[in-house]
Amino acid sequence: MTILSRTLLVAAVLAAPITFAAHASARSGCTSSVPYVSGAGGYDTYRIPATVTTDRGTVLAFAEGRHNDAGDTGNIDVVLRRSTDGGCTWGPLSVVAAGDGDTRGNPAPVIDPRTGAIVLVTSYNSGAVTEGQIMRGEVTAEQSRRVFVQRSWDDGRTFTLPRDITGEVKLPSWRWYATGPGHAVALTRGAHAGRLVIPANHSAAPSAGSSDTGQEAKYYGGHDLYSDDGGETWRLGFVDSTYDGVDNANESSAAELPDGRLYFSSRDQLGTSAGNRLDTYSSDGGETLDRPYAVQHTLDDVSVVEGSVLQLPGTGGALLFSAPSVPNVRQGMAIWRSGDAGATFVKAIVLSPQRAGYSDLVRVGTDTVGVLYETGVTGTYDTIEFRRVGVAELSGG
């Protein structure tokens, strides 16, 4: 994108929400808003959205603010904007975790049901190294991927400093590590009620004597981490360690089903199996899996990209999934629904035919769902939009 075209885009998108918000209110609602515009606010690009609604009804929109370019490494901050009217208008941008030349990202926020605190888990690496270097083991432990936690006690206005929990949740043999991205899960029923579960992924070093040194993608796997004390201490939960290159569980999201099980949905990153989405279940709060990750063929029309899942409340509530709906290109953000706990999905709505990337789903009140997602006309990462959709529209009612 040229400097002129980006300048025009920033001016146009920033102007639009101001005009629209004058006619919208928390009472009347709105259709969409744009909390992040690449090139504005001191950042070249905004990526990797994550969103939650607090106990006070405030919608929090997290993202990565990438200072220099759209690349996945370098000087990257975790940033936040807050909305007190259901995602129609947004407060000023704040920096939650400053990169200071390094890379902080993959935000995975969750609301602690016991205290109402916002718990945010993020990933880190040195801004001087790349994902490929980390996966090949060419970096020091200090440069490699690490995991941090923060908390907010004032509805997202301020956060504690990032605290390193890598030693609690990363095995020594692992190289790459990514939390989420997207909202995490607080369990509300059963023996583990109150547990915070963060879906994540990793890569492992090839086994000793292996000839697969240059084939790092074969060693991707999913896992989760969890806390039973509101984010104070953490444990490593299940670990998908098949590493066979067939089903490569990567960026993951999770939802608690009405029967108390956890449903995990994962991007299949360079796996040789036919399909772009994997899923599995856990009946013990994320400590183990009921079965290995397997291809979810009713989502074969999804791009190879991060996606989000959200369970609507009630015994008959639908399980929702969001992602771009064109298999071979990031385009056409859509929402699918499942009425059988993730066994099958059907497409409920296509939000836009434009380019689209990462997304995160959130409940906004009792009858509305929000989708925070990357989109654009000239590029996939022009903006991060917040789209409001009625629950009745998603259920066919």
Backbone hydrogen bonds, N-H to C=O, Kabsch-Sander energy under -0.5 kcal/mol:
donor,donor_aa,acceptor,acceptor_aa,energy
6,R,2,T,-2.4
7,T,3,I,-2.2
8,L,4,L,-2.4
9,L,5,S,-2.3
10,V,6,R,-2.8
11,A,7,T,-2.3
12,A,8,L,-2.4
13,V,9,L,-2.8
14,L,10,V,-2.4
15,A,11,A,-1.5
16,A,12,A,-1.8
18,I,14,L,-0.7
19,T,15,A,-1.7
20,F,16,A,-2.5
21,A,17,P,-3.1
22,A,18,I,-0.9
23,H,20,F,-1.8
24,A,21,A,-0.8
25,S,29,G,-0.5
29,G,25,S,-2.8
33,S,386,F,-1.9
36,Y,384,I,-1.5
38,S,382,D,-2.5
39,G,43,Y,-1.5
40,A,37,V,-2.1
43,Y,40,A,-1.0
44,D,66,R,-1.4
45,T,66,R,-1.8
47,R,64,E,-2.1
50,A,62,F,-1.7
52,V,60,L,-1.2
54,T,58,T,-2.8
57,G,54,T,-1.9
59,V,83,S,-2.6
60,L,52,V,-2.9
60,L,58,T,-0.5
61,A,81,R,-2.8
62,F,50,A,-3.2
62,F,60,L,-0.6
63,A,79,V,-1.8
64,E,47,R,-3.7
65,G,63,A,-0.5
65,G,77,D,-2.8
66,R,45,T,-3.0
66,R,64,E,-0.8
67,H,65,G,-0.7
67,H,75,N,-2.2
76,I,74,G,-1.1
76,I,102,D,-2.4
77,D,65,G,-2.4
78,V,97,A,-2.6
79,V,63,A,-2.8
79,V,77,D,-0.6
80,L,94,S,-2.3
81,R,61,A,-1.6
83,S,59,V,-2.4
91,G,82,R,-3.2
94,S,80,L,-2.4
96,V,78,V,-2.5
96,V,94,S,-0.6
97,A,78,V,-1.7
102,D,99,G,-1.9
103,T,125,N,-2.6
104,R,76,I,-1.4
104,R,102,D,-0.6
105,G,123,S,-2.3
108,A,121,V,-1.9
110,V,119,V,-2.0
112,D,110,V,-0.6
112,D,117,A,-2.9
116,G,112,D,-3.0
118,I,152,S,-2.2
119,V,110,V,-3.1
119,V,117,A,-0.6
120,L,118,I,-0.5
120,L,150,Q,-2.8
121,V,108,A,-1.7
122,T,148,F,-2.3
123,S,105,G,-2.7
124,Y,146,R,-1.9
125,N,103,T,-1.8
126,S,143,Q,-2.2
129,V,126,S,-1.3
134,I,130,T,-2.1
135,M,131,E,-2.7
136,R,132,G,-1.8
137,G,134,I,-1.2
138,E,133,Q,-2.7
144,S,140,T,-1.5
145,R,175,R,-0.6
146,R,124,Y,-2.1
148,F,122,T,-2.5
149,V,163,R,-2.0
150,Q,120,L,-2.2
152,S,118,I,-2.1
154,D,158,T,-0.5
157,R,154,D,-1.0
160,T,151,R,-2.5
163,R,149,V,-2.2
165,I,147,V,-2.7
166,T,147,V,-0.7
168,E,165,I,-1.5
169,V,165,I,-1.0
169,V,166,T,-0.9
170,K,166,T,-1.7
174,W,171,L,-1.7
175,R,203,S,-3.3
178,A,201,N,-2.5
180,G,199,P,-3.1
182,G,107,P,-2.3
184,A,109,P,-3.0
185,V,197,V,-2.4
187,L,185,V,-0.5
187,L,195,R,-2.8
193,A,190,G,-1.5
194,G,187,L,-3.2
195,R,192,H,-2.3
196,L,227,S,-2.7
197,V,185,V,-3.2
197,V,195,R,-0.5
198,I,225,L,-3.1
200,A,223,H,-2.6
201,N,178,A,-2.1
202,H,221,G,-2.6
203,S,176,W,-1.7
204,A,219,Y,-1.9
205,A,173,S,-1.7
210,S,207,S,-2.2
215,Q,212,D,-2.5
218,K,215,Q,-1.4
219,Y,216,E,-2.3
220,Y,217,A,-1.3
221,G,202,H,-2.2
223,H,200,A,-2.2
224,D,238,F,-1.3
225,L,198,I,-1.8
226,Y,235,R,-2.5
227,S,196,L,-2.0
232,E,229,D,-0.7
235,R,226,Y,-2.4
237,G,224,D,-2.9
238,F,286,G,-2.2
240,D,222,G,-3.2
241,S,239,V,-0.9
245,G,218,K,-0.7
248,N,246,V,-0.6
249,A,247,D,-1.0
250,N,267,R,-1.7
252,S,180,G,-1.5
253,S,265,S,-2.3
255,A,263,Y,-1.8
257,L,255,A,-0.6
257,L,261,R,-3.2
260,G,257,L,-2.3
262,L,282,S,-2.9
263,Y,255,A,-3.0
264,F,280,T,-2.7
265,S,253,S,-2.6
266,S,278,L,-2.9
267,R,251,E,-2.3
268,D,276,N,-2.0
269,Q,248,N,-2.4
269,Q,267,R,-0.9
270,L,268,D,-0.9
272,T,245,G,-1.7
273,S,246,V,-2.1
275,G,273,S,-1.1
278,L,266,S,-2.7
279,D,294,A,-2.3
280,T,264,F,-1.8
282,S,262,L,-2.0
287,E,284,D,-0.7
290,D,281,Y,-3.1
291,R,281,Y,-0.6
294,A,279,D,-1.8
296,Q,277,R,-2.5
297,H,295,V,-0.9
299,L,296,Q,-1.7
300,D,297,H,-1.4
302,V,299,L,-1.5
303,S,324,P,-1.4
305,V,303,S,-1.4
308,S,322,S,-1.7
310,L,320,L,-1.8
312,L,310,L,-0.6
312,L,318,A,-2.8
317,G,314,G,-1.4
319,L,338,S,-2.4
320,L,310,L,-3.3
320,L,318,A,-0.6
321,F,336,W,-2.1
322,S,308,S,-2.2
323,A,334,A,-1.7
325,S,331,Q,-0.8
325,S,332,G,-1.8
326,V,331,Q,-1.1
329,V,326,V,-1.1
331,Q,329,V,-1.4
332,G,354,Q,-3.1
334,A,323,A,-2.1
335,I,349,I,-2.7
336,W,321,F,-3.2
337,R,346,V,-2.8
338,S,319,L,-1.9
343,A,340,D,-1.2
346,V,337,R,-2.5
348,A,335,I,-2.6
349,I,335,I,-1.8
351,L,333,M,-2.6
351,L,349,I,-0.6
352,S,333,M,-1.0
355,R,376,G,-1.2
356,A,330,R,-1.4
357,G,374,E,-1.8
360,D,372,L,-1.4
362,V,370,G,-2.1
364,V,368,T,-2.8
368,T,364,V,-0.5
369,V,389,V,-3.1
370,G,362,V,-3.5
371,V,387,R,-2.4
372,L,360,D,-2.7
373,Y,371,V,-0.7
373,Y,385,E,-2.7
374,E,358,Y,-2.5
375,T,383,T,-2.4
376,G,355,R,-1.2
382,D,379,G,-1.1
383,T,375,T,-2.5
384,I,36,Y,-2.4
385,E,373,Y,-2.7
386,F,33,S,-3.1
387,R,371,V,-2.7
387,R,385,E,-0.6
388,R,31,T,-3.1
389,V,369,V,-3.0
391,V,367,D,-2.3
394,L,390,G,-1.2
395,S,391,V,-1.6
396,G,392,A,-0.7
397,G,392,A,-1.7
